[in-house]
Amino acid sequence: MSDGTSATRAGMPTAELDRTRWNEMAAGTSFYVSWPWLAGLERAGLGRGRLVSTRDGAAAAPVYAFAAAPANSRYDLARFAEGTGTDPALWRPQYLVGSIAGYGNGLLVDPRLHGAARDAAVGELARTIDRATADHPAAISYLDAGEAALLLGGLPTWQPVFADVEVVVPVPANGFDAWLAALPGSRRSVVRRDLRAVAGKLETVDVREAPPRTASLIMQVQRHHGEPAEIPALERFLARCGWMAETGVPMPTFVSVDPGGEPVAVSLGCVWGERLYVRAVGLDYAAIADGSDYFHVLVYEPLKYAIEHGLRGLHLGIGGLRTKLLRGGVANPLWTLLRPPAGVATHHLTTIGDDALRALRTELGRLLGPTDGQDWRVGQL
């Protein structure tokens, strides 16, 4: 394992630590820092860097270096240039710590550590990250509030910036019907309407058995939401998902099939720890005008799968918040810890995050839930 100063073999952090050990350390955190997810990205040439760790190896993090923009523009630190009145060139080269795709992040920590011992390891790791990235702007993106606050104690020159909201559906222990009955009345009505409206036959298959139209259906949804999407890139993504399944990660794919046998809606899931993550969703808009089957492959079929397999959380990711919150989801704030270029005023960064959260409050109102708790005010207490 690296001590924070040496480059990794071939620039692949996942090559520097035994896969089993990596996954043990990532077991209690986000899928997006798991060995299969990051190794898949590295194999695709989407990230190069090194692994940094505490002296005893009890905590670690991959650090990726980018001379130009990362493949996913939402991870590009140059997006802060306009809001801070700076030249985008000042934000490159840049370091991204932890995950570089997926909109989730976490820390690799020995699972035997708890309480003060774990906090101390994370504090040492934070200081190691700070030293290892000292020569360029750096960020740890899409952290949950608890990990962000803990890391911030060892990163005194870094700034917490509200990044986005992830939606999670808590998985009930007493079954789907009990979950539905426990929803607030307005949300229960939405779900019941969806359950009556499904058009296709619902199936669950392994991602390696996903229908040929999967990439096309996902492209339709991504373009519908204004995201760039092309079939070749999505097919490469599907190939990575298949490779992850071969490494042992359960990758259920939820499909709605019309009477003619054609898939009209699809979602890709992955199981990590006690959570099921929905990675991508596809829909044939021409065939399903009301979008009903979309809700089934996004929420209801994955939730039934999670219940059957004893999981505790269904992670629906960022974006499409109203759709997800109306169907039983809970909003969790995500944070970016950022060390900007020298001379950038931190109040500009705070304003960027505050404006983003204010816009969500305006858009979603009470549906967003309370936003005055500590999780929504990292670094402000």
C-alpha positions as CSV (number, residue, x, y, z in Angstrom):
1,M,0.0,0.0,0.0
2,S,1.2,3.5,-0.7
3,D,2.3,5.8,2.0
4,G,0.9,8.9,0.2
5,T,4.1,9.8,-1.6
6,S,4.8,7.1,-4.2
7,A,3.0,6.5,-7.5
8,T,1.0,3.4,-8.0
9,R,1.8,0.6,-10.4
10,A,0.6,1.8,-13.9
11,G,-1.3,4.6,-12.2
12,M,-4.1,2.3,-11.1
13,P,-5.0,2.7,-7.4
14,T,-6.9,-0.6,-7.3
15,A,-3.7,-2.4,-8.2
16,E,-2.1,-1.3,-5.0
17,L,-4.3,-3.2,-2.5
18,D,-5.6,-6.7,-2.5
19,R,-9.1,-6.8,-3.9
20,T,-10.5,-8.7,-0.9
21,R,-9.0,-6.3,1.6
22,W,-10.2,-3.3,-0.5
23,N,-13.7,-4.6,-0.4
24,E,-13.6,-5.3,3.3
25,M,-12.7,-1.7,3.9
26,A,-15.4,-0.5,1.5
27,A,-18.1,-2.8,2.7
28,G,-19.8,-0.3,5.0
29,T,-19.7,2.6,2.6
30,S,-20.7,3.6,-0.9
31,F,-20.6,1.2,-3.8
32,Y,-18.8,3.9,-5.7
33,V,-15.6,3.4,-3.8
34,S,-15.8,-0.4,-4.1
35,W,-13.0,-2.3,-5.9
36,P,-15.3,-3.5,-8.8
37,W,-16.6,0.0,-9.5
38,L,-13.3,1.8,-9.5
39,A,-11.3,-1.0,-11.2
40,G,-13.9,-1.0,-14.0
41,L,-13.3,2.8,-14.5
42,E,-9.6,2.4,-14.4
43,R,-9.7,-0.5,-16.9
44,A,-11.7,1.8,-19.2
45,G,-9.0,4.5,-19.0
46,L,-11.3,6.9,-17.1
47,G,-9.0,7.5,-14.1
48,R,-5.3,7.3,-13.2
49,G,-3.7,8.1,-9.9
50,R,-2.4,6.6,-6.7
51,L,-3.6,5.2,-3.4
52,V,-2.8,7.1,-0.2
53,S,-3.2,5.6,3.3
54,T,-2.5,6.0,6.9
55,R,0.9,4.7,8.2
56,D,-0.7,1.5,9.5
57,G,-3.0,1.0,6.5
58,A,-6.1,1.3,8.6
59,A,-7.7,3.9,6.3
60,A,-7.0,4.7,2.6
61,A,-8.4,6.6,-0.4
62,P,-7.6,6.6,-4.1
63,V,-6.5,9.9,-5.5
64,Y,-7.0,10.5,-9.2
65,A,-5.1,13.2,-11.1
66,F,-6.6,15.0,-14.1
67,A,-4.7,17.4,-16.4
68,A,-7.8,18.1,-18.3
69,A,-11.5,17.7,-17.6
70,P,-12.7,14.4,-16.2
71,A,-15.1,12.3,-18.4
72,N,-18.0,13.4,-16.2
73,S,-18.3,17.1,-16.3
74,R,-20.1,17.2,-12.9
75,Y,-16.8,16.2,-11.4
76,D,-14.8,18.9,-13.1
77,L,-13.7,21.5,-10.6
78,A,-13.6,24.1,-13.4
79,R,-17.4,24.2,-13.0
80,F,-16.7,26.4,-10.0
81,A,-14.9,29.0,-12.1
82,E,-17.9,31.1,-13.1
83,G,-19.3,31.3,-9.6
84,T,-16.0,32.4,-8.2
85,G,-15.0,34.8,-11.0
86,T,-11.9,32.8,-11.8
87,D,-10.3,31.5,-15.0
88,P,-11.2,27.8,-15.6
89,A,-7.5,27.2,-16.3
90,L,-6.7,27.9,-12.6
91,W,-8.7,24.7,-11.7
92,R,-6.5,22.4,-13.7
93,P,-4.6,20.1,-13.2
94,Q,-6.9,18.8,-10.4
95,Y,-7.2,15.9,-8.0
96,L,-10.4,14.0,-7.3
97,V,-10.3,11.8,-4.2
98,G,-12.4,8.7,-3.8
99,S,-14.9,8.0,-6.5
100,I,-14.8,9.8,-9.9
101,A,-18.3,8.7,-11.1
102,G,-21.6,7.6,-9.8
103,Y,-22.5,10.5,-7.5
104,G,-21.5,8.8,-4.3
105,N,-18.3,8.6,-2.3
106,G,-16.9,7.2,0.9
107,L,-13.8,6.1,2.8
108,L,-11.8,2.9,2.9
109,V,-11.5,2.1,6.6
110,D,-10.7,-1.1,8.5
111,P,-14.1,-2.4,9.6
112,R,-12.7,-3.5,13.0
113,L,-12.2,0.2,13.9
114,H,-15.1,2.0,15.8
115,G,-15.6,5.1,17.7
116,A,-12.6,7.2,18.6
117,A,-10.2,4.7,16.9
118,R,-12.0,5.1,13.6
119,D,-12.2,8.9,13.9
120,A,-8.5,9.0,14.5
121,A,-7.8,6.9,11.4
122,V,-10.0,9.1,9.3
123,G,-8.3,12.3,10.7
124,E,-4.9,10.9,9.8
125,L,-6.1,9.9,6.3
126,A,-7.5,13.5,5.8
127,R,-4.1,15.0,6.6
128,T,-2.4,12.5,4.3
129,I,-4.9,13.4,1.5
130,D,-4.1,17.1,2.1
131,R,-0.4,16.6,1.7
132,A,-0.7,14.3,-1.3
133,T,-2.8,16.8,-3.2
134,A,-1.1,20.0,-2.1
135,D,0.2,21.1,-5.5
136,H,-3.2,21.5,-7.3
137,P,-6.9,22.1,-6.5
138,A,-8.6,19.0,-5.1
139,A,-12.0,17.7,-4.1
140,I,-13.7,14.9,-2.4
141,S,-17.1,14.9,-4.1
142,Y,-20.6,13.6,-3.2
143,L,-19.9,12.6,0.4
144,D,-22.7,12.0,2.9
145,A,-22.8,14.6,5.7
146,G,-21.3,12.4,8.4
147,E,-18.1,11.4,6.4
148,A,-17.8,15.0,5.2
149,A,-17.9,16.5,8.7
150,L,-15.4,13.9,10.0
151,L,-12.9,14.5,7.2
152,L,-13.2,18.2,7.5
153,G,-11.6,18.1,10.9
154,G,-8.3,17.1,9.2
155,L,-8.7,19.5,6.2
156,P,-8.7,23.0,7.7
157,T,-8.1,24.7,4.4
158,W,-10.8,22.9,2.5
159,Q,-14.3,24.2,2.1
160,P,-17.6,22.2,2.3
161,V,-19.9,22.9,-0.5
162,F,-23.5,21.5,-0.8
163,A,-23.4,19.3,-3.9
164,D,-26.7,17.6,-4.4
165,V,-29.4,15.4,-2.9
166,E,-29.4,11.6,-3.1
167,V,-32.8,9.8,-2.7
168,V,-32.9,6.6,-0.6
169,V,-35.9,4.4,0.0
170,P,-35.7,2.7,3.4
171,V,-36.4,-1.0,2.9
172,P,-39.1,-2.3,5.2
173,A,-38.6,-5.5,7.1
174,N,-42.3,-6.4,7.0
175,G,-43.0,-6.5,3.2
176,F,-44.1,-4.3,0.3
177,D,-47.7,-4.1,1.3
178,A,-46.8,-2.8,4.8
179,W,-44.4,-0.3,3.2
180,L,-47.2,1.0,1.0
181,A,-49.7,1.2,3.8
182,A,-47.2,3.2,5.9
183,L,-46.7,5.9,3.3
184,P,-48.3,9.3,3.8
185,G,-51.7,9.5,2.1
186,S,-50.7,11.6,-0.9
187,R,-47.7,9.5,-1.7
188,R,-49.7,6.3,-1.2
189,S,-52.2,7.5,-3.8
190,V,-49.4,8.1,-6.3
191,V,-47.9,4.6,-5.8
192,R,-51.3,2.9,-6.0
193,R,-52.0,4.7,-9.3
194,D,-48.6,3.5,-10.6
195,L,-49.3,0.0,-9.6
196,R,-52.5,-0.1,-11.5
197,A,-51.0,1.4,-14.7
198,V,-48.1,-1.0,-15.5
199,A,-48.3,-2.0,-19.2
200,G,-45.6,-4.7,-19.6
201,K,-44.7,-7.9,-18.0
202,L,-42.1,-7.4,-15.3
203,E,-39.0,-9.5,-15.1
204,T,-35.7,-9.6,-13.2
205,V,-32.5,-10.9,-15.0
206,D,-28.8,-10.7,-14.5
207,V,-27.2,-7.7,-16.3
208,R,-25.4,-10.2,-18.6
209,E,-28.8,-11.2,-19.8
210,A,-30.1,-7.6,-20.4
211,P,-32.1,-7.2,-23.6
212,P,-30.3,-5.8,-26.7
213,R,-32.3,-2.6,-26.6
214,T,-31.0,-1.7,-23.1
215,A,-28.5,0.9,-24.2
216,S,-31.1,2.5,-26.5
217,L,-33.7,2.8,-23.8
218,I,-31.2,4.3,-21.3
219,M,-30.2,6.8,-24.0
220,Q,-33.8,8.0,-24.4
221,V,-34.1,8.8,-20.7
222,Q,-30.7,10.5,-20.5
223,R,-31.5,12.7,-23.5
224,H,-34.9,13.4,-22.2
225,H,-33.3,14.9,-19.1
226,G,-30.8,16.9,-21.1
227,E,-27.8,14.7,-20.5
228,P,-25.4,13.8,-23.4
229,A,-25.8,10.1,-24.3
230,E,-24.6,7.9,-27.1
231,I,-25.1,4.2,-27.8
232,P,-21.4,3.2,-28.0
233,A,-20.6,4.8,-24.6
234,L,-23.6,3.1,-23.0
235,E,-22.7,-0.2,-24.5
236,R,-19.2,0.2,-22.9
237,F,-20.9,1.0,-19.6
238,L,-23.1,-2.2,-20.0
239,A,-19.9,-4.2,-20.7
240,R,-18.4,-2.8,-17.4
241,C,-21.5,-3.8,-15.6
242,G,-21.2,-7.3,-17.0
243,W,-17.5,-7.4,-15.9
244,M,-18.5,-6.3,-12.4
245,A,-21.1,-9.1,-12.3
246,E,-18.3,-11.6,-13.2
247,T,-16.3,-10.3,-10.2
248,G,-19.1,-11.4,-7.9
249,V,-21.2,-8.2,-7.5
250,P,-24.9,-9.1,-7.9
251,M,-26.2,-6.9,-10.8
252,P,-30.0,-7.4,-11.1
253,T,-31.6,-5.8,-14.2
254,F,-35.3,-5.0,-14.0
255,V,-37.2,-5.2,-17.3
256,S,-40.7,-4.5,-18.4
257,V,-41.6,-6.4,-21.6
258,D,-44.6,-5.6,-23.9
259,P,-46.9,-8.4,-25.3
260,G,-44.7,-8.7,-28.3
261,G,-41.7,-9.5,-26.3
262,E,-40.0,-6.1,-26.7
263,P,-38.5,-4.4,-23.6
264,V,-40.1,-1.0,-23.0
265,A,-38.5,-0.1,-19.7
266,V,-35.3,-1.2,-17.9
267,S,-33.1,-0.4,-14.9
268,L,-29.7,-1.6,-13.9
269,G,-29.1,-2.4,-10.2
270,C,-26.1,-3.4,-8.2
271,V,-26.0,-4.8,-4.6
272,W,-23.3,-3.6,-2.3
273,G,-23.3,-4.4,1.4
274,E,-26.9,-4.0,2.6
275,R,-27.9,-1.7,-0.2
276,L,-29.3,-1.9,-3.7
277,Y,-28.2,0.9,-6.1
278,V,-30.2,1.7,-9.2
279,R,-27.5,2.8,-11.6
280,A,-29.4,3.6,-14.8
281,V,-33.0,3.6,-16.1
282,G,-34.3,3.3,-19.7
283,L,-37.8,3.9,-21.2
284,D,-39.4,3.7,-24.6
285,Y,-41.3,7.0,-24.5
286,A,-43.2,6.2,-27.6
287,A,-44.5,2.9,-26.3
288,I,-45.2,4.1,-22.7
289,A,-46.7,7.5,-23.0
290,D,-47.6,7.8,-19.3
291,G,-44.2,6.6,-18.1
292,S,-45.9,4.0,-15.8
293,D,-43.4,1.2,-16.4
294,Y,-40.6,3.6,-15.7
295,F,-41.7,3.9,-12.0
296,H,-41.9,0.1,-11.7
297,V,-38.3,-0.5,-12.9
298,L,-37.0,2.5,-11.0
299,V,-38.7,1.9,-7.6
300,Y,-41.2,-0.9,-7.1
301,E,-39.4,-3.9,-8.6
302,P,-36.0,-3.0,-7.1
303,L,-37.8,-2.4,-3.7
304,K,-39.4,-5.9,-3.9
305,Y,-36.0,-7.4,-4.8
306,A,-34.4,-5.5,-1.8
307,I,-37.1,-6.8,0.5
308,E,-36.7,-10.4,-0.7
309,H,-32.9,-10.3,-0.2
310,G,-32.9,-8.7,3.2
311,L,-31.4,-5.4,2.2
312,R,-31.8,-2.2,4.1
313,G,-31.6,0.7,1.6
314,L,-32.6,1.3,-2.0
315,H,-30.4,4.0,-3.4
316,L,-32.0,5.9,-6.3
317,G,-29.2,8.5,-6.8
318,I,-29.4,12.1,-7.7
319,G,-31.7,13.9,-10.2
320,G,-35.5,13.3,-10.8
321,L,-36.0,14.2,-7.2
322,R,-39.8,14.9,-7.3
323,T,-40.5,11.6,-9.0
324,K,-38.4,9.7,-6.4
325,L,-39.6,11.5,-3.3
326,L,-43.3,11.1,-4.3
327,R,-42.7,7.4,-4.3
328,G,-41.4,6.9,-0.8
329,G,-37.8,8.2,-1.2
330,V,-36.0,10.3,1.5
331,A,-33.7,13.1,0.7
332,N,-30.1,12.9,1.9
333,P,-27.7,15.8,1.3
334,L,-24.4,15.2,-0.4
335,W,-21.3,17.4,0.1
336,T,-18.1,18.2,-1.8
337,L,-15.0,19.1,0.2
338,L,-13.0,21.4,-1.9
339,R,-9.6,23.0,-1.8
340,P,-9.7,25.7,-4.4
341,P,-6.9,27.5,-6.2
342,A,-5.0,30.0,-4.1
343,G,-6.8,33.3,-3.8
344,V,-10.4,32.1,-4.3
345,A,-12.6,33.5,-1.7
346,T,-14.4,30.8,0.3
347,H,-17.6,32.9,0.5
348,H,-18.0,32.5,-3.2
349,L,-18.0,28.7,-2.8
350,T,-20.5,28.9,0.1
351,T,-22.8,31.0,-2.0
352,I,-22.7,28.4,-4.9
353,G,-23.8,25.7,-2.5
354,D,-26.4,27.9,-0.7
355,D,-27.9,28.9,-4.1
356,A,-28.2,25.3,-5.2
357,L,-30.0,24.3,-2.0
358,R,-32.3,27.3,-2.1
359,A,-33.3,26.3,-5.6
360,L,-34.2,22.8,-4.5
361,R,-36.3,24.2,-1.6
362,T,-38.1,26.4,-4.0
363,E,-38.7,23.6,-6.5
364,L,-39.7,20.9,-4.1
365,G,-41.1,22.7,-1.1
366,R,-42.3,20.4,1.7
367,L,-41.6,17.4,-0.4
368,L,-37.9,17.8,0.3
369,G,-38.5,17.5,4.0
370,P,-36.7,19.4,6.8
371,T,-33.4,21.0,5.8
372,D,-32.4,22.6,9.0
373,G,-30.6,19.7,10.6
374,Q,-26.8,19.2,11.0
375,D,-26.6,17.1,7.8
376,W,-27.6,20.2,5.8
377,R,-25.1,22.5,7.5
378,V,-21.8,20.8,7.3
379,G,-19.0,23.1,8.4
380,Q,-21.5,25.8,9.7
381,L,-21.7,24.6,13.3
